[in-house]
Structure formats: structure tokens, C-alpha cells
């Protein structure tokens, strides 16, 4: 168990740069299995999910070497299609290995993936799409086995909802399928476009990345490349939310404001001053002036308000001058952090996908537990605005998505250790 100790009441000052995006790095690590030759990924953060991915790659026979902030990946040796249960259960992103191993080995067995407990997160769209591309799917208890000994073929497939994970899975599969694949209703998130850029640099032919319709012309094998993933827009939103909670002035550099525009627009409505640059923002807030509430937010697929930022927004609104409400259209258990907010003195109620906050909270220190990655970050941010000291237990969740969030906030002046 890890515990973070936060003493509130200190404003933030300084500048910070988000690391590269976890939500891009993880699918890129899996996609490296499709490549003949060495893949060099630059600026790879040291996250728990990245280390799990490295262990998974080695377990299936790929070579992985870390050189400072770079990873060198080579999957030319014969690979194994059996994904170990402990690694699959450690993170949701293990599902990204279905398509690459199916293409390389002809079969793959995946115990049901783990990750944050955000409610039902079925892989049915992944499996239905892979079946349309020619895979035979067999469900057996807590695992799924896919076989395509003759390889995959192109198909015209419509996703029943714009799942980021399913879009990435089917895009990877289509890159090595025979013929042309059309994916309709695809996710449009920046991380999908980033993965498409990487695959295209490796020789894939992908049209429409960043739109609801992808057209992919299959290739026999991709080649290696060197690539720098996009910056982490969710980390950038976390630093922006921290400034909103604590007050002060912070600049967030090397991350295009367009990547998290919906969150920045929300902060402006709350009363945070924001000055925009080409790839940076400077945020300013006087902590003596209450934030504006009366916000109604709906977390949904891009370009809407991002689901990963919904708990962060909740932390910002706890002390606002009027009631607010957030609804998450994607995950049924996004607001497990509500119990921690209440322990710190906030009047809020979680009703399934909906979180209602009365605003006007006088937050105080408390002992709370991080229920998941983003919920844990939200509790840390709320503690910045609280009087006294908060102990955030089970804080290991944060290491799955942030290289060192306590250290990063401490560098800006927060009392976090």
C-alpha cells in the first residue's frame, strides 16, 4: 500500500510539461509486434502499465530494451500466443495484444483483462470486429481464444459505439489483413490518430484517422521505425485542474490546447483565466475568489468532455458557488471517488453514472483511499483545496497513469509527499 500525504492551502506557481500519453504508448507497444525490424519509441514514461506491457511483450517472445527514456522493441523471433493471466489481469490494455498476436501467430488466448473498476467494459466490439475479419472466437470461462490459421481478410464493419479500444484493435488487425477494411463509427480521439500515424510510418495504408470512417489497405508485414508519441492530454488536464483547485499561476507547455479544449473551456466557465499559446496555456486563479458552479457536464466520446477528466472536474466543482452535475455516458462507475469527497466534507451524491455536487464545500483533511487511477488523482486535487492534512491511501493506482504526480505538484509548490 502506498500513501500520499497532502497538506492543503498552498497556491501553485511555475511551469510544467506533460509526459507522453499513456493512452498512446500502450497501443503502440502492442502494435510493435506487427513490425519486422526494430521499433524505437522515444520519451516513454515510467508508468506501472508501461512496465506491465514490457513484461507482457517479453512473455510472448519479443525483445525489449530500455535506453534512458527510449524503448527498443524487436519482434522478429517466433512469438507465443498465450498471454499470462497475471499480466492480462493487471491492466485493461492487455486487450490490445489480441490483434497483433492473432496476425503473427495465427492464434491467441487472452484471460479477461483487468484495470480500473469502472463498471462493465465488455470486449464484445473487439471480438465481433475480429470475427468479421475472419477470426474464429471461442469463449471459455474467464478467457477468450481466437484463431485465424489462414490469416485475416478485409471487411466492412460498423462499431455499435465509438470504442477507442475496439477502434485501435481493429485498425491494427486490418493493417495485416488481406484486402481493404472499412471501419464505420470509429472513435476519433487524438490517441487513435496518433496510433494511425505510427502505423502509417511503419508502412500501413490508413485513410480517415480522426474521423468516424477508417479505410485500411492491408499489408503483409510492417517495418520498424522511430516514433515519439503525442503528449498526455489527460495529464495536462490534471495540472490545469490542480491550478483551479489550489489557485496561483501555472503554465502547461508542449501540449496543444486543442487536445483538451473541452476541459479548458469548462475551467474558463468556472472563472479560471486562461491565456493560450500554440502548444501551451497559462492558467491563473485567485484562490480568494470562489469558482462558478451551476455546471452541467456530460462525459462522452471525442470531441466531447473526456471521461478521464470527469473526476478531475468534480474536484474543481466541490467548492464552487452553486450546485453542479456531471454525467458519464461511457462508464457506469466513474465516480467511485465520491465517498472520498464526502469524507473531506463535500456534499455530493453518486447515482450510477451521475455525480451531483452541492458546491460551497469547506473541505478538510481526512483519510481517503484511491478507488482507481483518475479518481485517486481527483482526491489528491481536492486535498490541495482542503484545510489540514489528507492521507490518500492505495495511491499505487496513480502510478499506472502518472510518472510522479506528487513530485510534479510539489515542484509547483504544493505540500505533497
VOGU-3710 file (C-alpha; in Angstrom, 3 decimals, decimal comma):
1> xxxxxxxxxx> 0,000/0,000/0,000  1,242/3,472/-0,858  0,094/6,638/0,915  0,378/10,235/-0,287  0,267/12,992/2,356  -1,218/16,308/1,206  -1,471/19,491/3,255  -3,767/21,964/1,552  -3,794/25,725/1,348  -0,741/26,379/-0,823
11> xxxxxxxxxx> -1,051/28,010/-4,235  0,781/26,710/-7,296  3,367/28,614/-9,337  5,593/27,605/-12,223  5,659/25,683/-15,477  5,207/22,013/-16,322  5,267/19,771/-19,409  3,098/16,649/-19,630  4,857/13,369/-20,353  3,964/11,395/-23,467
21> xxxxxxxxxx> 0,473/9,946/-23,448  -0,124/6,660/-21,672  -3,152/6,114/-23,919  -0,900/6,315/-26,989  2,134/4,477/-25,633  0,210/1,354/-24,589  -1,330/0,554/-28,013  1,969/1,452/-29,726  3,793/-1,129/-27,621  1,303/-3,772/-28,754
31> xxxxxxxxxx> 1,443/-2,580/-32,381  5,223/-3,064/-32,410  4,514/-6,818/-32,659  3,270/-6,209/-36,218  6,660/-4,844/-37,311  9,620/-6,568/-38,889  12,715/-4,783/-37,652  13,346/-2,566/-34,666  10,811/-0,082/-33,328  12,232/2,825/-31,314
41> xxxxxxxxxx> 9,723/4,639/-29,119  11,015/7,901/-27,688  10,151/9,634/-24,397  8,352/6,611/-22,917  7,247/7,413/-19,343  7,996/5,043/-16,475  4,424/4,056/-15,638  3,179/0,883/-13,992  1,108/-0,022/-17,075  4,146/0,518/-19,304
51> xxxxxxxxxx> 6,203/-1,865/-17,143  3,370/-4,427/-17,305  3,318/-4,052/-21,103  7,079/-4,606/-21,276  6,709/-7,772/-19,203  3,883/-8,940/-21,474  5,932/-8,310/-24,621  8,823/-10,341/-23,202  6,443/-13,110/-22,121  5,232/-13,594/-25,699
61> xxxxxxxxxx> 8,784/-13,611/-27,100  9,524/-10,013/-28,121  12,786/-8,298/-27,303  12,546/-5,093/-25,267  15,408/-2,869/-24,181  15,146/0,435/-22,329  17,775/3,061/-23,107  17,023/6,009/-20,852  13,660/7,354/-21,952  13,611/5,242/-25,136
71> xxxxxxxxxx> 12,381/1,711/-25,704  13,827/-0,528/-28,412  11,415/-3,281/-29,441  12,077/-6,222/-31,740  9,531/-8,954/-32,524  11,372/-10,900/-35,236  11,757/-14,092/-33,158  8,901/-16,648/-33,102  6,160/-15,380/-30,829  3,827/-17,146/-28,404
81> xxxxxxxxxx> 0,072/-16,561/-28,455  -0,503/-17,392/-24,787  -0,858/-14,228/-22,696  -0,122/-14,921/-18,998  -3,120/-14,353/-16,725  -1,266/-12,219/-14,119  -0,197/-9,743/-16,813  -3,575/-9,715/-18,547  -5,337/-9,141/-15,245  -3,068/-6,257/-14,287
91> xxxxxxxxxx> -4,343/-3,831/-16,941  -7,178/-3,292/-19,348  -4,728/-2,596/-22,192  -3,765/-6,270/-22,465  -6,692/-6,496/-24,932  -4,503/-4,609/-27,457  -2,404/-7,781/-27,889  -5,287/-9,774/-29,395  -4,901/-8,443/-32,935  -1,080/-8,346/-33,234
101> xxxxxxxxxx> -0,625/-11,875/-31,868  -3,502/-13,217/-33,978  -1,795/-11,757/-37,054  1,685/-13,001/-36,136  0,953/-16,393/-34,539  -2,414/-17,367/-36,036  -3,985/-17,851/-32,610  -4,098/-16,066/-29,274  -5,508/-16,824/-25,832  -6,289/-13,876/-23,555
111> xxxxxxxxxx> -7,545/-14,172/-19,962  -10,086/-11,416/-19,382  -8,215/-8,132/-18,876  -8,172/-6,127/-15,665  -7,561/-2,439/-14,946  -9,616/0,185/-13,134  -13,013/-0,957/-11,831  -15,188/1,448/-13,788  -18,142/-0,849/-14,317  -18,873/-3,133/-17,284
121> xxxxxxxxxx> -16,267/-2,751/-20,025  -17,075/-5,574/-22,445  -14,762/-6,606/-25,266  -17,652/-7,667/-27,492  -16,927/-4,997/-30,127  -13,303/-6,135/-30,341  -14,396/-9,745/-30,792  -17,231/-9,018/-33,240  -14,891/-6,970/-35,421  -12,149/-9,604/-35,374
131> xxxxxxxxxx> -14,755/-12,243/-36,272  -15,830/-10,092/-39,235  -12,181/-10,063/-40,325  -12,111/-13,866/-40,278  -11,177/-14,886/-36,734  -12,840/-17,823/-35,026  -13,781/-16,750/-31,495  -14,128/-19,170/-28,583  -15,154/-18,008/-25,111  -14,056/-20,345/-22,333
141> xxxxxxxxxx> -14,795/-19,244/-18,778  -12,593/-16,272/-17,940  -10,620/-16,341/-21,184  -11,093/-15,904/-24,919  -9,265/-17,773/-27,680  -9,067/-16,511/-31,254  -7,814/-18,491/-34,232  -7,089/-17,439/-37,805  -4,626/-20,004/-39,187  -5,294/-18,806/-42,735
151> xxxxxxxxxx> -4,903/-15,148/-41,801  -7,407/-12,307/-41,716  -9,241/-10,676/-44,599  -10,667/-7,214/-45,149  -14,257/-6,430/-44,173  -16,759/-3,602/-43,887  -17,574/-3,353/-40,167  -19,661/-0,879/-38,163  -18,858/-0,423/-34,480  -22,022/-0,262/-32,353
161> xxxxxxxxxx> -20,429/2,600/-30,390  -17,184/4,563/-30,881  -14,992/2,492/-28,569  -11,383/3,713/-28,542  -10,042/0,282/-27,582  -12,044/-1,551/-30,260  -11,075/1,003/-32,916  -7,385/0,519/-32,074  -7,717/-3,273/-32,041  -9,472/-3,439/-35,410
171> xxxxxxxxxx> -7,163/-0,869/-37,000  -4,148/-2,988/-36,006  -5,801/-6,165/-37,295  -6,764/-4,548/-40,602  -3,180/-3,422/-41,242  -2,142/-7,047/-41,774  -5,399/-8,412/-43,237  -5,655/-9,262/-46,937  -7,612/-6,623/-48,830  -9,393/-3,466/-47,751
181> xxxxxxxxxx> -11,128/-2,893/-44,410  -13,656/-0,134/-43,738  -14,389/0,695/-40,094  -17,535/2,773/-39,589  -18,467/4,531/-36,371  -14,824/4,539/-35,305  -13,501/6,534/-32,344  -11,963/9,902/-33,260  -9,796/10,535/-30,179  -6,315/12,049/-30,748
191> xxxxxxxxxx> -4,702/8,832/-29,484  -6,379/6,890/-32,320  -4,940/9,334/-34,854  -1,542/9,076/-33,122  -1,549/5,272/-33,432  -2,575/5,600/-37,084  0,397/7,937/-37,696  2,738/5,389/-36,136  1,312/2,519/-38,196  1,494/4,614/-41,380
201> xxxxxxxxxx> 5,135/5,404/-40,636  5,649/1,623/-40,408  4,174/1,121/-43,884  0,433/0,807/-43,235  -2,084/2,481/-45,549  -4,733/4,178/-43,396  -7,142/6,877/-44,503  -9,588/8,826/-42,344  -7,783/8,723/-38,983  -9,513/11,145/-36,647
211> xxxxxxxxxx> -12,864/10,701/-38,432  -15,675/8,153/-37,889  -14,729/6,209/-41,043  -11,359/4,492/-41,454  -10,241/2,809/-44,671  -7,266/0,488/-44,274  -5,478/-1,358/-47,054  -3,833/-4,457/-45,618  -0,122/-5,204/-45,961  1,747/-8,463/-45,495
221> xxxxxxxxxx> 4,115/-7,054/-42,855  5,013/-3,669/-41,436  8,555/-2,442/-40,838  10,241/-0,795/-37,870  10,514/2,939/-37,279  11,408/5,576/-34,689  8,458/7,461/-33,242  7,612/9,961/-30,499  4,065/9,545/-29,130  1,826/12,554/-28,552
231> xxxxxxxxxx> 1,786/14,390/-25,180  -0,619/13,286/-22,468  -3,716/15,490/-22,704  -5,196/13,907/-19,551  -2,063/14,751/-17,551  -2,287/18,298/-18,922  -5,921/18,486/-17,779  -4,849/17,188/-14,352  -2,319/20,011/-13,912  -4,935/22,530/-15,081
241> xxxxxxxxxx> -7,440/21,149/-12,557  -4,807/21,316/-9,803  -4,346/25,026/-10,528  -8,117/25,527/-10,407  -8,338/23,802/-7,019  -5,309/25,430/-5,382  -5,090/28,810/-7,132  -1,971/30,565/-8,376  -0,494/30,691/-11,872  0,804/27,730/-13,883
251> xxxxxxxxxx> 1,948/27,333/-17,486  1,460/23,972/-19,219  3,803/23,642/-22,187  4,295/21,279/-25,140  0,674/20,109/-25,325  -1,697/21,640/-27,865  -4,713/23,257/-26,159  -6,926/21,634/-28,809  -6,149/18,226/-27,252  -8,080/19,159/-24,100
261> xxxxxxxxxx> -10,153/22,078/-25,311  -13,397/20,889/-23,684  -11,737/20,812/-20,257  -10,130/24,217/-20,701  -13,484/25,658/-21,776  -15,041/24,220/-18,605  -12,354/25,877/-16,447  -12,973/29,211/-18,156  -16,679/28,948/-17,335  -15,665/28,308/-13,732
271> xxxxxxxxxx> -13,727/31,576/-13,679  -10,144/30,447/-14,315  -8,215/32,882/-16,513  -6,521/31,117/-19,434  -4,014/32,569/-21,886  -3,494/30,423/-24,996  -0,330/29,756/-26,996  0,219/27,490/-29,997  1,169/24,482/-27,856  0,830/25,897/-24,344
281> xxxxxxxxxx> -1,569/27,544/-21,913  -1,076/29,712/-18,859  -3,778/29,467/-16,199  -4,382/31,941/-13,375  -6,805/31,877/-10,463  -7,160/33,945/-7,295  -7,959/31,402/-4,538  -9,854/34,075/-2,584  -12,480/34,272/-5,341  -14,914/31,310/-5,438
291> xxxxxxxxxx> -15,213/29,351/-8,645  -18,503/29,471/-10,539  -20,713/26,413/-10,260  -24,047/25,747/-11,972  -22,219/23,495/-14,433  -23,849/20,570/-16,218  -21,245/18,334/-17,859  -21,576/15,161/-19,916  -18,517/12,983/-20,454  -18,615/11,225/-23,817
301> xxxxxxxxxx> -16,557/10,323/-26,868  -14,255/12,851/-28,561  -14,576/15,755/-29,090  -16,896/15,889/-26,074  -15,736/16,256/-22,488  -13,303/13,345/-21,880  -14,412/10,657/-19,450  -10,948/10,538/-17,845  -11,341/14,207/-16,894  -14,773/13,828/-15,277
311> xxxxxxxxxx> -13,448/13,106/-11,728  -10,946/15,963/-12,118  -13,798/18,337/-12,956  -15,688/17,069/-9,922  -12,762/18,008/-7,667  -12,820/21,523/-9,120  -16,577/21,943/-8,533  -16,755/20,809/-4,902  -16,104/24,314/-3,549  -17,838/26,251/-6,347
321> xxxxxxxxxx> -20,539/28,816/-5,589  -23,509/26,776/-6,883  -24,588/23,156/-7,396  -23,292/21,237/-10,426  -23,778/17,853/-12,064  -21,620/15,530/-14,146  -22,939/12,584/-16,163  -20,630/9,948/-17,670  -22,121/8,348/-20,780  -19,269/5,827/-21,128
331> xxxxxxxxxx> -18,561/4,239/-17,730  -21,059/3,207/-15,076  -18,654/3,519/-12,106  -16,635/6,600/-12,977  -17,366/8,405/-9,684  -16,225/5,908/-7,052  -14,202/8,830/-5,667  -17,445/10,374/-4,315  -17,013/8,615/-0,956  -13,614/10,261/-0,553
341> xxxxxxxxxx> -15,025/13,669/-1,444  -17,719/13,206/1,221  -15,125/12,214/3,832  -13,383/15,532/3,136  -16,583/17,489/3,792  -18,149/17,820/0,342  -21,902/17,493/-0,125  -22,131/15,193/-3,137  -24,088/12,138/-4,181  -23,255/9,440/-6,703
351> xxxxxxxxxx> -26,196/7,929/-8,565  -24,812/5,450/-11,067  -23,339/7,415/-13,934  -24,307/10,757/-12,372  -22,500/12,803/-9,718  -24,279/15,732/-8,112  -22,348/18,333/-6,069  -23,981/20,983/-3,923  -20,954/23,284/-4,079  -19,800/25,615/-1,310
361> xxxxxxxxxx> -17,851/22,858/0,453  -15,421/23,748/3,250  -13,048/20,882/2,634  -10,940/19,488/5,460  -8,239/16,866/5,732  -9,268/13,227/6,011  -8,077/9,680/5,395  -9,325/8,539/1,990  -8,493/5,767/-0,487  -7,940/5,993/-4,221
371> xxxxxxxxxx> -10,561/3,775/-5,886  -8,925/3,935/-9,335  -6,438/5,961/-11,389  -8,415/9,140/-12,189  -10,499/9,004/-9,022  -7,294/8,892/-6,994  -5,939/11,907/-8,867  -9,205/13,769/-8,199  -8,947/13,121/-4,458  -5,369/14,412/-4,471
381> xxxxxxxxxx> -6,507/17,610/-6,239  -9,394/18,137/-3,814  -6,927/17,824/-0,936  -4,979/20,790/-2,356  -8,029/22,951/-1,565  -8,695/21,397/1,851  -7,747/22,802/5,247  -5,381/20,493/7,067  -3,743/17,237/6,032  -5,191/14,456/3,903
391> xxxxxxxxxx> -3,840/10,912/3,743  -4,517/9,323/0,345  -4,177/5,561/0,706  -3,967/2,942/-2,085  -2,152/5,590/-4,104  -0,411/2,984/-6,247  -3,268/3,439/-8,728  -1,776/6,800/-9,711  1,473/5,206/-10,908  -0,493/3,498/-13,669
401> xxxxxxxxxx> -1,061/6,824/-15,426  1,309/9,433/-13,945  5,087/9,154/-13,745  5,220/11,074/-10,435  2,140/13,198/-9,806  3,053/14,022/-6,166  6,537/15,149/-7,225  5,202/17,148/-10,164  2,734/19,033/-7,954  5,353/19,536/-5,243
411> xxxxxxx> 7,606/21,162/-7,855  4,822/23,686/-8,423  4,636/24,491/-4,712  2,104/22,017/-3,350  2,764/20,350/0,013  2,577/16,781/-1,280  4,809/13,889/-0,290
//
